[in-house]
Amino acid sequence: MKIAIIGYGKMGKTIENMAIEKGHQIYLKIDKEHPLHLNLDRLSQIDVAIEFSQPEIAYSHIQTCIAHGIPVVSGTTGWLDKKHLIEAQCKETQGAFFYASNFSIGVNIFFEINRKLAKLMNAYPEYKVNLEEIHHVEKLDAPSGTAISLAEDIIQGLDHKALWVNTETNEENTLSIISKRIPKVPGTHHIQYQSSIDSLEIKHTAHSRTGFAMGALMAAEWLVDKQGIFGMKDLLNIG
């Protein structure tokens, strides 16, 4: 399989090493020194693109690839206000697009646990819910895309929550997301339901980027020769 890696940072390099170990070819690497618009002639030879770039350029990268008939796996967060445009383009061109805010298998199981727990806790509004996420200092967006996904699922499950904010709040209808940035931390997400009687907590802690890279590569292998819009639920057949 010939892969284009768009965004050649730490995640891109981890994906590259893992892909080569599995016998794939990294045919194209896109970064600041090798921008996509200077490599359009090589896109026709690509089987799939894996995109982990920056929020301000993710949309144009994905749009360009889909316009050239290249399936795209994307994990960049912070640009999702334009995701509906990519989905519309994908449908129009019969392309393939796979998006996940987090490609870790463990995190996606954590998503399912979070959804089910929120529905169970809906009957007990005396429990105050909080969400904390911790990442490395190089992570540019806050809250994380994973935290936003968790928060939106909590809000959907709890009738007394209507929105989230990225700060502490005492507003009854608002979910608080606390974001912390600490050196050399791959990622932790912690959800707590607390009452005067007891507390209930669920937590996911990443130990390295390997799990995220493995999930992204699995998604790329799975997406080739497909048409449509997909996510981790499709890949893992959960939910």
Secondary structure, 3 states (H helix, E strand, C coil): CEEEEECCCHHHHHHHHHHHHCCCEEEEEECCCCCHHHCHHHHHHCCEEEECCCHHHHHHHHHHHHHCCCCEEECCCCCHHHHHHHHHHHHHHCCEEEECCCCCHHHHHHHHHHHHHHHHHCCCCCCEEEEEEEECCCCCCCCCHHHHHHHHHHHHHCCCCCEEECCCCCCCCEEEEEEEECCCCCCEEEEEEECCCCEEEEEEECCCCHHHHHHHHHHHHHHCCCCEEECHHHHHCCC
